[in-house]
């Protein structure tokens, strides 16, 4: 049976399910657990939106949406929308539309909890060993702005965090909420230091021109903020990292 679309332009999928793209490997935001279930702030946001669109948890199909595949999944109609640390940029808006933003974040630094030498980006110039992910915006930003840093590129942030734990590197850099997710996984082992040195607006990706779905997702986000579910989800996922609950960003209509 084909699902009856609750909104214009919705992808029709067999089995009456809505299909949502998320990351599977980012603690705090979106991670697939060993038992196959998903958890994290992005997942909580996606579930809330799906519920407001009429899809309870048992009618959600999850698809992994790595950074390099998000536009393709949307344009090919393989997902209805994507909630996957998806920064809103002008170049991406040429290919897809965005609802939100639902979270403001920015690049920061993660160090070991006992480290007193690194207090911000200025400390990195002292030949500190910094890890980020190959091909990422954070890695390029460090290379461009802080030439005195020994930048090491790994394939995943998990590998960077493990190297930090083992003292093979001195700090990890990417968006602060991603770092806070790793810190929350290992309470007392790591801490975030310094001020943000970029601004990212995470949005919910959808197919270009799907205006009705965009409007309904924005309405759901507004309700999530109004009823306290947004704040509760943030605390559930980042509270253990000592990360203060921010104000939800204004939604761009």
C-alpha positions as CSV (number, residue, x, y, z in Angstrom):
1,X,0.0,0.0,0.0
2,X,1.3,3.5,-0.8
3,X,1.4,6.0,1.9
4,X,-1.2,8.8,1.6
5,X,0.9,11.9,1.5
6,X,0.1,14.4,4.3
7,X,1.9,17.1,2.4
8,X,2.3,18.1,-1.2
9,X,5.4,16.6,-2.9
10,X,6.0,14.0,-0.3
11,X,7.9,10.9,-1.5
12,X,5.5,7.9,-1.6
13,X,7.1,4.9,-0.1
14,X,5.8,1.4,0.2
15,X,4.6,0.4,3.7
16,X,3.2,3.7,4.7
17,X,6.5,5.0,6.1
18,X,8.3,8.3,6.0
19,X,12.0,8.0,5.1
20,X,14.5,10.2,7.0
21,X,18.2,10.5,6.4
22,X,20.5,10.8,9.4
23,X,24.1,10.3,10.4
24,X,25.0,6.9,12.1
25,X,28.3,7.9,13.6
26,X,28.0,11.2,15.6
27,X,27.5,10.7,19.4
28,X,25.1,13.2,20.9
29,X,23.7,14.2,17.5
30,X,23.0,11.0,15.6
31,X,24.4,7.6,16.3
32,X,23.4,4.0,15.6
33,X,23.8,1.9,18.7
34,X,25.0,-1.7,18.8
35,X,21.4,-2.9,19.2
36,X,20.4,-1.1,15.9
37,X,18.4,1.7,17.5
38,X,19.2,5.4,16.9
39,X,19.8,8.2,19.3
40,X,20.9,11.8,19.5
41,X,19.6,15.3,19.2
42,X,19.2,15.2,15.4
43,X,17.3,11.9,15.8
44,X,15.0,13.4,18.5
45,X,14.3,16.4,16.2
46,X,13.6,14.1,13.3
47,X,11.2,11.9,15.3
48,X,9.4,15.0,16.6
49,X,8.9,16.3,13.1
50,X,7.7,13.0,11.8
51,X,5.2,12.7,14.7
52,X,3.8,16.2,13.8
53,X,3.5,15.0,10.2
54,X,1.5,12.0,11.3
55,X,4.2,9.3,11.4
56,X,4.8,7.6,14.8
57,X,8.2,6.0,15.5
58,X,7.2,2.6,14.1
59,X,6.4,4.3,10.7
60,X,9.8,5.9,10.3
61,X,12.4,4.3,8.0
62,X,16.0,5.6,8.7
63,X,18.6,5.8,6.0
64,X,22.3,6.7,6.6
65,X,23.1,10.1,5.1
66,X,26.9,10.7,5.1
67,X,27.9,14.3,4.4
68,X,28.9,13.6,0.8
69,X,25.6,11.8,-0.1
70,X,22.9,14.1,1.4
71,X,22.1,16.0,-1.8
72,X,22.0,12.8,-3.9
73,X,19.6,11.1,-1.5
74,X,17.3,14.1,-1.6
75,X,17.5,14.7,-5.4
76,X,16.9,11.0,-6.1
77,X,13.9,10.9,-3.9
78,X,15.4,8.2,-1.6
79,X,14.5,10.2,1.5
80,X,11.7,12.6,2.4
81,X,14.1,14.9,4.4
82,X,17.5,14.9,6.0
83,X,18.5,15.8,9.6
84,X,22.3,15.3,9.6
85,X,24.4,18.2,10.9
86,X,23.5,19.8,7.6
87,X,24.9,23.4,7.5
88,X,22.8,25.8,5.5
89,X,25.1,27.3,2.8
90,X,24.4,29.3,-0.4
91,X,26.0,26.6,-2.6
92,X,23.8,23.9,-1.1
93,X,20.7,26.0,-1.5
94,X,21.3,25.8,-5.3
95,X,20.6,22.1,-5.1
96,X,18.2,21.6,-2.2
97,X,15.9,23.5,0.1
98,X,16.2,23.9,3.9
99,X,13.7,24.2,6.8
100,X,15.0,25.7,10.0
101,X,17.6,26.3,11.1
102,X,17.1,24.2,14.2
103,X,20.5,24.6,15.8
104,X,23.3,27.2,15.8
105,X,26.8,25.9,16.3
106,X,30.4,26.7,15.5
107,X,33.9,25.4,15.3
108,X,35.6,24.8,18.7
109,X,38.3,22.7,20.4
110,X,38.2,19.5,22.5
111,X,41.2,18.7,24.8
112,X,41.8,16.3,27.6
113,X,40.3,17.4,30.9
114,X,43.7,17.7,32.6
115,X,45.1,20.0,29.8
116,X,45.8,23.5,31.0
117,X,48.1,24.5,28.1
118,X,45.4,24.9,25.4
119,X,42.8,27.6,26.2
120,X,41.8,28.6,22.7
121,X,43.0,28.9,19.1
122,X,46.0,31.2,20.0
123,X,47.4,28.3,22.1
124,X,47.5,26.1,19.0
125,X,50.3,28.2,17.4
126,X,52.7,26.7,19.9
127,X,53.2,23.7,17.6
128,X,50.3,21.8,19.1
129,X,49.1,18.6,17.3
130,X,45.5,19.2,16.2
131,X,43.2,16.6,14.6
132,X,40.3,17.0,12.2
133,X,38.8,15.0,9.4
134,X,40.2,14.8,5.9
135,X,38.3,17.1,3.5
136,X,36.3,18.9,6.2
137,X,35.7,22.6,6.4
138,X,37.1,22.7,10.0
139,X,40.4,21.2,8.8
140,X,40.8,23.7,5.9
141,X,39.9,26.6,8.2
142,X,42.7,25.6,10.6
143,X,45.2,25.2,7.8
144,X,44.3,28.7,6.4
145,X,44.2,30.6,9.7
146,X,46.7,28.9,11.9
147,X,49.8,27.9,10.0
148,X,51.8,27.2,13.2
149,X,49.6,24.2,14.0
150,X,50.6,20.6,13.3
151,X,47.4,19.5,11.6
152,X,46.7,15.8,11.4
153,X,43.8,14.6,9.3
154,X,42.0,11.3,10.2
155,X,39.1,9.7,8.4
156,X,36.6,10.1,11.3
157,X,36.2,12.2,14.4
158,X,36.0,9.1,16.5
159,X,39.6,8.3,15.4
160,X,40.6,11.8,16.4
161,X,39.0,11.5,19.8
162,X,40.7,8.1,20.4
163,X,44.1,9.7,19.5
164,X,43.4,12.5,21.9
165,X,42.6,10.0,24.6
166,X,45.9,8.2,23.9
167,X,47.9,11.5,23.9
168,X,48.9,11.0,20.3
169,X,47.5,14.5,19.6
170,X,46.7,17.5,21.7
171,X,43.3,18.7,20.5
172,X,40.4,17.9,18.2
173,X,38.4,20.5,16.2
174,X,35.0,20.5,14.6
175,X,31.6,22.0,15.5
176,X,31.2,22.3,19.2
177,X,28.0,20.2,19.5
178,X,29.8,17.3,17.8
179,X,32.7,17.7,20.2
180,X,30.2,17.9,23.1
181,X,28.7,14.6,22.0
182,X,32.0,12.9,22.3
183,X,32.7,14.6,25.7
184,X,29.3,13.4,27.0
185,X,30.2,9.8,26.0
186,X,33.2,9.9,28.3
187,X,32.3,12.1,31.3
188,X,35.3,13.7,33.0
189,X,37.8,12.7,30.2
190,X,37.5,15.7,27.9
191,X,36.5,19.4,27.9
192,X,35.7,22.1,25.3
193,X,37.9,25.2,25.5
194,X,37.9,28.7,23.9
195,X,35.3,30.5,22.0
196,X,33.6,29.4,18.8
197,X,35.6,30.6,15.7
198,X,32.9,30.0,13.1
199,X,29.2,29.9,12.8
200,X,27.2,27.1,11.4
201,X,23.4,26.9,11.0
202,X,22.1,23.3,10.9
203,X,19.0,23.0,8.7
204,X,16.7,20.2,7.6
205,X,17.3,19.3,3.9
206,X,14.5,18.6,1.5
207,X,14.0,18.5,-2.2
208,X,14.1,21.8,-4.1
209,X,10.7,23.4,-4.5
210,X,8.9,21.2,-1.8
211,X,7.5,24.4,-0.2
212,X,4.5,22.7,1.6
213,X,6.8,20.2,3.3
214,X,9.2,23.0,4.2
215,X,6.3,25.0,5.8
216,X,5.1,22.0,7.8
217,X,8.6,21.1,9.1
218,X,9.1,24.7,10.1
219,X,5.7,24.6,11.9
220,X,6.8,21.4,13.7
221,X,10.1,23.0,14.7
222,X,8.3,26.0,16.1
223,X,6.0,23.8,18.2
224,X,9.0,21.7,19.4
225,X,10.6,24.9,20.7
226,X,7.3,26.2,22.2
227,X,6.4,23.0,24.1
228,X,9.9,22.6,25.7
229,X,10.8,19.4,23.7
230,X,13.7,21.1,21.9
231,X,15.3,22.1,25.2
232,X,14.7,18.7,26.8
233,X,16.2,16.9,23.8
234,X,19.3,19.1,24.0
235,X,19.8,18.4,27.7
236,X,19.3,14.7,27.3
237,X,22.0,14.5,24.7
238,X,24.5,17.1,25.8
239,X,23.9,17.7,29.5
240,X,26.6,15.2,30.5
241,X,29.2,17.3,28.7
242,X,28.3,20.4,30.8
243,X,27.2,22.1,27.6
244,X,24.8,25.0,28.4
245,X,21.4,24.8,26.6
246,X,21.4,27.6,23.9
247,X,18.5,29.5,22.6
248,X,16.8,27.9,19.6
249,X,17.6,29.9,16.5
250,X,14.9,31.9,14.7
251,X,13.3,29.9,11.9
252,X,13.7,31.3,8.5
253,X,10.3,31.3,6.8
